[in-house]
Amino acid sequence: MRFNINVGAVATLLATLVTLQSMGAGPAYASHRAGALPSTAVNVRSFGAQGNGIADDTTAIQNAANFAAGSRRSLFFPPGTYLHGGFITFNGVAVNGSGTASVLLAADNNSTAVALTGSNPSIQNMVISSAGLGLATAAPATSTILVQNANSFTVANDTIVQGQNRVGVYILSSSTGVVNACAFDGSGFSGDTGAVIVQSHNVSIENSLFQNEGS
């Protein structure tokens, strides 16, 4: 399923130039922009994140995110595969990576989500993945990206790779945000859903590719 929209009283979706591909298509990547470390950005490696795809970087990433939020700075992921074995929250933080070289990879079957919350959070120019995980329990905690209680949010130029029965982006109780120029790649499982929007308003999904999602 590409979209699941619970309109209720306040949810709206403006979908423009969204490309849909059927199951069986090969993997696709968003049109990432070359990323470099801004002079004021917080580097997750400075807080002990290893980015080797083996070590659990959850604590290091969350500590870096909390510091960035407290100091009103952006957060940067240099090239690497950053394994997280639990829920990660970016509260009002602008998160940037180095394109396909920067990967956030979920390792816990029941606490998958990378969450955006607060004012003006964003995640851009990265790969966010829950690939390889088994059947998910109930969303939103098992979504690949969760946008919850956020306003003026941005998810852009990202490749979002979903594990089985998982949601790519779950938008809950949020307002005034955009998902733009992203590539959603499901596992081909019937329960895969690219985007879910619940009790949210002024949300747009634009210029994005959905493939290998459930029927």
C-alpha positions, 0 to 999 in steps of 0.5 A: 500500500502506498498511502494510508490516510486517516482523515478524521477531522484534520488530516489532509494530503497533497500528493504531487508528482508521486511516482508509483511502481509495482512490486518486483521493481529493483531498488531505487535511491533518492536524488541525494545531494552531496553532503559536507559537515557545516561548520556549526553542526554536531558530528555524531562521531564526536559522541562516540558513534562508530558507524561501522554497521556492527556496534550499537550506536543508539546511545551515542546518536541520542546523546548527540541529538540531545546536545544538538537540540540544546545548543540549537545546532544541526546534526551531521552523519558522516559516511557510515552505517549507524546501527541503532538498537532502539528508538531515536528521537530528534526533537527540533533538530535538523539532521543531515547526511552524506547521501547514500553513504550515510545509513541509519539502520534499525536493529530492533524488531519492535523499536525501529523508528527514527522519530522527528518531533518538536518544531522544525525538525528535519532529516535529509540526504540519508538512507533510513532503513529497517531492512532485514527485520522480521514482521513488525508489530503495531506501528508507529513504533515499528515504522522506519520514520515516525513524525509525531507531535511535530510542526514545520517538519521536512523529510527530503532527499532520503531513501527509505528502505522498509522491513517486512510489514513496516511503514516507511513514514508514519505522520501522527498528530503533526502539522505543516510538513513536507516529504519531498524527493524521497524514494520508498522501497518496501520489502514486497510484503503485502503489509508494507505501507509507504506513508501513513498520515493520521490526525495531521494537517497541511502535510504534502508528499511530493516528487517521491517514488514508491516501489515494492509496497503492499497491495 
